[in-house]
Amino acid sequence: VGNDANELFVGRVRELGQLGRALEAARAGSGSTVLVAGDAGIGKTRLAAELATRAVDAGFEVLTGRSIDLIRVDLPYQPFVEALRPLGALARPDELAAGSQLVVFEQAIALLTDRAATAPVLLVLEDLHWADASTLDLVVFLAHNLDDKRIVQLVSYRADEPSSAER
């Protein structure tokens, strides 16, 4: 998530304050998941970019991944693969192996926790309305396992966009 230094951020003061408090809590060891939802064009990506800039300024590592709008093609964990690439490869599960999804979940939390030991982490996952079920399951898994971690997971979602599964 980038930000043009010459571009001013206007509005969303309340929301940015809430997100800033989530960063402060994560720095203190109390992680969380934040959902930024709304219709197309309301500024979800811009809000995430502003938070990412502030997080970097506060010493956070920012990791970003996006879901891609593909028709009839699932890319399991695609935004996580993109976001976690700097930390190491996230193994793709063998769909036939029992428990393989849990292995991926545990690997993702381990990669994030290891990095958060050095610097708090802001994990930005954009466009989750296009994500496959495996990706959404991992988002939920992380949401339930960040309470004692220096990690904020920020997820953006467009309520007015049909998911890939609905097409």
Secondary structure by P-SEA (a helix, b strand, c coil): cccccccccccaaaaaaaaaaaaaaaaacccccccccccccccaaaaaaaaaaaaaaabbbbbbbbbbbcccccccaaaaaaaaccccccccccccccaaaaaaaaaaaaaaaaaaaabbbbbbbcccccccaaaaaaaaaaaaccccccbbbbbbbbccccccccc
